[in-house]
Amino acid sequence: MTKLLFFAGSARHGSLNQKLARKAAKIAEDKGAEVTVIDLKDFQMPLYDGDLEAAEGLPENAIKLKKLFIEHDGFYIASPEYNSSFSALLKNALDWISRPHEKDETPLIAFNGKTAAIGSIAPGALGGLRGLVPLRMMLGNIAVHVVPNQVAIPFGFEAFDDQDELKDERHVQMLAASIKQFVQTAHVL
Protein backbone atom coordinates (compact mmCIF):
# COMPACT_ATOMS: atom_id res chain seq x y z
CA MET A 1 0.00 0.00 0.00
CA THR A 2 1.25 3.47 -0.87
CA LYS A 3 2.07 5.51 2.25
CA LEU A 4 1.60 9.26 1.94
CA LEU A 5 2.29 12.12 4.34
CA PHE A 6 0.04 15.21 4.39
CA PHE A 7 0.70 18.55 6.06
CA ALA A 8 0.40 22.31 5.71
CA GLY A 9 3.12 24.91 5.65
CA SER A 10 1.20 26.80 8.34
CA ALA A 11 0.89 26.15 12.05
CA ARG A 12 -1.82 28.76 12.60
CA HIS A 13 -4.91 27.61 14.47
CA GLY A 14 -7.75 27.38 11.94
CA SER A 15 -5.35 27.47 8.99
CA LEU A 16 -7.06 27.19 5.62
CA ASN A 17 -4.13 25.16 4.33
CA GLN A 18 -4.43 22.69 7.20
CA LYS A 19 -8.05 22.20 6.15
CA LEU A 20 -6.89 21.66 2.57
CA ALA A 21 -4.26 19.11 3.67
CA ARG A 22 -6.87 17.16 5.66
CA LYS A 23 -9.29 17.22 2.71
CA ALA A 24 -6.52 16.01 0.38
CA ALA A 25 -5.64 13.22 2.82
CA LYS A 26 -9.25 12.05 2.93
CA ILE A 27 -9.37 11.89 -0.87
CA ALA A 28 -6.11 9.90 -0.96
CA GLU A 29 -7.40 7.53 1.70
CA ASP A 30 -10.57 6.98 -0.35
CA LYS A 31 -8.30 6.09 -3.30
CA GLY A 32 -6.63 3.35 -1.25
CA ALA A 33 -3.53 5.10 0.09
CA GLU A 34 -2.35 4.81 3.68
CA VAL A 35 -2.23 8.39 4.94
CA THR A 36 -0.58 10.20 7.81
CA VAL A 37 -1.59 13.78 8.59
CA ILE A 38 0.78 15.89 10.67
CA ASP A 39 0.96 19.45 11.97
CA LEU A 40 4.34 21.20 11.71
CA LYS A 41 3.51 22.86 15.04
CA ASP A 42 4.31 19.46 16.60
CA PHE A 43 7.86 19.63 15.17
CA GLN A 44 9.14 22.97 16.41
CA MET A 45 12.78 23.64 15.53
CA PRO A 46 15.17 26.56 15.77
CA LEU A 47 15.98 28.45 12.59
CA TYR A 48 18.47 26.47 10.54
CA ASP A 49 22.01 27.49 11.48
CA GLY A 50 25.08 25.61 10.26
CA ASP A 51 27.02 26.50 13.42
CA LEU A 52 24.20 25.12 15.60
CA GLU A 53 24.12 21.97 13.48
CA ALA A 54 27.90 21.54 13.79
CA ALA A 55 27.77 22.03 17.58
CA GLU A 56 24.65 20.03 18.42
CA GLY A 57 23.60 18.04 15.35
CA LEU A 58 20.03 17.93 14.14
CA PRO A 59 17.31 18.88 16.63
CA GLU A 60 15.26 15.95 17.93
CA ASN A 61 12.15 17.17 16.10
CA ALA A 62 14.06 17.39 12.81
CA ILE A 63 15.10 13.75 13.21
CA LYS A 64 11.49 12.73 13.99
CA LEU A 65 10.14 14.61 10.98
CA LYS A 66 12.88 13.28 8.72
CA LYS A 67 12.03 9.73 9.82
CA LEU A 68 8.39 10.30 8.83
CA PHE A 69 9.46 11.51 5.37
CA ILE A 70 11.72 8.47 4.94
CA GLU A 71 8.94 6.07 5.96
CA HIS A 72 6.49 7.47 3.39
CA ASP A 73 6.47 7.10 -0.38
CA GLY A 74 5.48 10.71 -0.90
CA PHE A 75 4.11 13.84 0.66
CA TYR A 76 1.46 16.47 0.03
CA ILE A 77 2.08 20.07 1.05
CA ALA A 78 -0.74 22.58 1.37
CA SER A 79 1.35 25.71 1.27
CA PRO A 80 0.21 29.19 2.24
CA GLU A 81 1.56 32.10 0.23
CA TYR A 82 3.61 34.60 2.21
CA ASN A 83 4.78 37.57 0.15
CA SER A 84 4.70 35.61 -3.12
CA SER A 85 6.63 32.65 -1.70
CA PHE A 86 6.12 29.81 0.76
CA SER A 87 6.32 30.12 4.53
CA ALA A 88 9.48 30.34 6.59
CA LEU A 89 8.10 27.53 8.77
CA LEU A 90 7.96 25.21 5.77
CA LYS A 91 11.36 26.27 4.43
CA ASN A 92 12.98 25.77 7.82
CA ALA A 93 11.48 22.29 8.27
CA LEU A 94 12.58 21.21 4.79
CA ASP A 95 16.07 22.66 5.33
CA TRP A 96 16.61 20.81 8.62
CA ILE A 97 15.46 17.45 7.30
CA SER A 98 17.64 17.81 4.21
CA ARG A 99 20.73 17.58 6.43
CA PRO A 100 22.48 14.25 7.08
CA HIS A 101 22.66 13.08 10.67
CA GLU A 102 23.96 9.51 10.43
CA LYS A 103 27.31 8.25 9.21
CA ASP A 104 27.25 7.25 5.52
CA GLU A 105 23.68 8.51 5.12
CA THR A 106 22.42 8.77 1.56
CA PRO A 107 22.28 12.47 0.60
CA LEU A 108 18.78 13.96 0.77
CA ILE A 109 17.38 10.62 1.97
CA ALA A 110 14.10 12.25 3.06
CA PHE A 111 13.51 13.58 -0.46
CA ASN A 112 15.48 11.65 -3.08
CA GLY A 113 13.09 9.73 -5.33
CA LYS A 114 9.99 10.77 -3.40
CA THR A 115 6.78 11.93 -5.05
CA ALA A 116 5.08 15.12 -3.94
CA ALA A 117 1.95 17.07 -4.71
CA ILE A 118 1.40 20.67 -3.77
CA GLY A 119 -1.60 22.91 -3.38
CA SER A 120 -2.63 26.14 -1.81
CA ILE A 121 -5.62 28.08 -0.60
CA ALA A 122 -5.51 31.80 0.13
CA PRO A 123 -7.85 34.73 0.72
CA GLY A 124 -6.81 36.46 -2.52
CA ALA A 125 -7.87 35.94 -6.12
CA LEU A 126 -4.83 33.82 -7.06
CA GLY A 127 -5.31 31.25 -4.29
CA GLY A 128 -1.64 31.18 -3.28
CA LEU A 129 -0.45 30.26 -6.77
CA ARG A 130 2.63 32.51 -6.63
CA GLY A 131 3.96 30.66 -3.59
CA LEU A 132 3.70 27.28 -5.31
CA VAL A 133 6.22 28.28 -8.00
CA PRO A 134 9.28 28.57 -5.71
CA LEU A 135 8.13 25.54 -3.69
CA ARG A 136 7.92 23.40 -6.83
CA MET A 137 11.35 24.65 -7.91
CA MET A 138 12.96 23.90 -4.54
CA LEU A 139 11.48 20.40 -4.34
CA GLY A 140 12.60 19.62 -7.88
CA ASN A 141 16.12 20.75 -7.02
CA ILE A 142 16.33 18.25 -4.15
CA ALA A 143 15.31 15.26 -6.30
CA VAL A 144 11.57 15.20 -5.51
CA HIS A 145 9.22 14.32 -8.36
CA VAL A 146 6.43 16.91 -8.04
CA VAL A 147 3.34 15.88 -9.96
CA PRO A 148 2.24 18.45 -12.54
CA ASN A 149 -1.34 18.72 -11.33
CA GLN A 150 -1.85 21.17 -8.48
CA VAL A 151 -4.63 23.23 -6.98
CA ALA A 152 -4.71 26.91 -5.96
CA ILE A 153 -8.06 27.84 -4.41
CA PRO A 154 -8.92 31.56 -4.29
CA PHE A 155 -11.08 33.45 -1.79
CA GLY A 156 -10.22 30.91 0.88
CA PHE A 157 -12.26 32.45 3.67
CA GLU A 158 -15.39 31.54 1.71
CA ALA A 159 -14.17 28.20 0.34
CA PHE A 160 -15.21 25.83 3.15
CA ASP A 161 -18.57 25.13 4.72
CA ASP A 162 -19.18 24.49 8.45
CA GLN A 163 -18.03 20.86 8.08
CA ASP A 164 -14.75 21.92 6.43
CA GLU A 165 -15.92 20.65 3.03
CA LEU A 166 -15.10 22.66 -0.07
CA LYS A 167 -18.22 24.46 -1.28
CA ASP A 168 -17.33 24.78 -4.97
CA GLU A 169 -17.56 21.51 -6.88
CA ARG A 170 -14.88 22.72 -9.32
CA HIS A 171 -12.41 23.00 -6.45
CA VAL A 172 -13.36 19.52 -5.25
CA GLN A 173 -12.77 18.14 -8.76
CA MET A 174 -9.42 19.93 -9.15
CA LEU A 175 -8.21 18.66 -5.78
CA ALA A 176 -9.43 15.14 -6.56
CA ALA A 177 -7.61 15.18 -9.92
CA SER A 178 -4.40 16.33 -8.25
CA ILE A 179 -4.61 13.69 -5.53
CA LYS A 180 -5.45 10.95 -8.05
CA GLN A 181 -2.31 11.84 -10.03
CA PHE A 182 -0.30 11.98 -6.79
CA VAL A 183 -1.48 8.57 -5.52
CA GLN A 184 -0.95 6.91 -8.91
CA THR A 185 2.51 8.40 -9.40
CA ALA A 186 3.68 7.58 -5.87
CA HIS A 187 2.42 4.02 -6.33
CA VAL A 188 4.30 3.56 -9.62
CA LEU A 189 7.52 5.19 -8.42
N, C-alpha and C positions, 0 to 999 in steps of 0.2 A: 504494500500500500504506500502511496506517495505521501510523505510527511511534509507539511507546509507550515511555516511560521508567519503569523500576521501581527502587525503592530502599526502604530501611528508615530509620526515624528513630533508629536506634541504630548506633553504630560498634563495639560490643563484639564481641570475638572470640567466635564461636559463638552470636551473637544469634539468638534464635528468630524475630524479625521479619525478619532477613536471609534466613533459611530460607523464611519465608512469601513474601517478595518474589520470591525465585528460583522458587518453586513457581508463583506467580501468573504470572511471566514465561513459564514453560514452557507453561502453559495458553494464554496469549495467542498465543504462537508457534504452537502447534498449531491455533489458530483463524485463522491466516493473517496475524497482525500481525508487523511488524518490531519487534523488541524490543531495548532497550539496558538492561542492568542495571549500576547503579553502586553504590558504597559511599561514603557521606558522609565517611568517614575520609580519602578521597583528595582532599577539598575543604576542608581545614582553613582556618578563618577566625577572626579575632578576634571578640569579642562586638561586636554592632552598636553603633556610637557615632557619632552625628551629627557631632561635632567631628572624629573620625577621618576620616569620609567627606568632610567639607568640606576637610580638610587634604591628604588623600592620594587621594581618590576610592575607587572600589570595589576591594577586594583582587583580585588576579589570579585566585584560585580562585573568587571570586564571579562574575567575568566568565565564566570557563569553565563554571561550573554554569548560569549564566543562558543562555548560548549553547545548552547541551544542552536546556534547557526550551523555548527558542524553536524549535529544530529538530524538536521532537516534537509530535505532535498531542494528546498527553495524558500523564498520569503516574499511576502507582500508588504509594501510600505504605503500607507496612506499619509502623504506628506503635505503639511501645511505650507503655504507660501509666505515667507518672511522677506520683504523687500526684494522681490523678484528672484528669490533663491529658496533653498530649503533651510530648515531650522538648525540652529547651532547645537541643540540637543541631539538631533539626528546625526549631524556631522561628527560630533564628539564621540558618540557611541560607535559609529562606523570606524573612526580613526583608531580608537583604543583596540577594538577587536581585530583590526588589521595587523596588529603587532604580534610577533612571535613571542611565546613565553616558555616554550619547552625546547630542550636541546634537539637539534636536527628536525625541527618542525618544518613541514612543507610551507613555503611562503603563501600567504593569503589563504590559509586553509579554511577559514570561515566563508570565503567567497569563491574561490577558484572552482569553476565548473558548475556553480549553483545557478538556478533559474530564479528570476525575480519578476514581479509585476509591480507597477506603481500606479498610484492614483492620487487624486486630490479633491478636496471640496473646500470652497472658500466663499466668503460673503460677496465678493465682487463678481463682475460679469465674466471673467475669464476662468473662474473656478480653480485658481491655483496653478494654471497651466504653465506659467513662466517659471515656477519653482521646480517643475518636473524635468525641464531641459537640463539644468546642471546636475540634478540627481541621476538622471539616465546616463549622462556623460561620465560622472564619477564611477558609477557601478560598472559601466563598460570598461573603464580603464583598470579596474581591479579584477577582471576576468569573470564578471557575472554576465550571464546571458539574460538580458532584459527583454521580455516579450514586447513586440511592437504595439499591441493593443493596450490602451490605457484609458482612464476616465478622468475628466476634470469637470466637476459639477459646480455650476455657478449658483449664486444667491443662496448660499448654504444655510443661512438662518431660516429659510423657508422650505428647505429640501426634505426634511423629515417630519413625519407625523408624531403623535404622542407615543406610539409604540416603537419609535426609532426605525420605521420603515420609510424608504424613499417614496415620496408622493408621486413623482413623475415617472410614468412607465418607460419613457425613453431612457432615463437615467438607470433604471433597473436593468433594461436590456443591454445598455452599454457596459455596465458593471458585470453582468452575467457573461457577456461575450469576452471581456478581458479575463475573467476568472476561468472560463472554459479554456481559453488559449494557454493560460498559466498552468492549469492542472495538467493538460495534455502534454505541454512542452516539458514540464518537470518530470512527468512520468516517463517520457521517451528518453530524456537525457539522464 
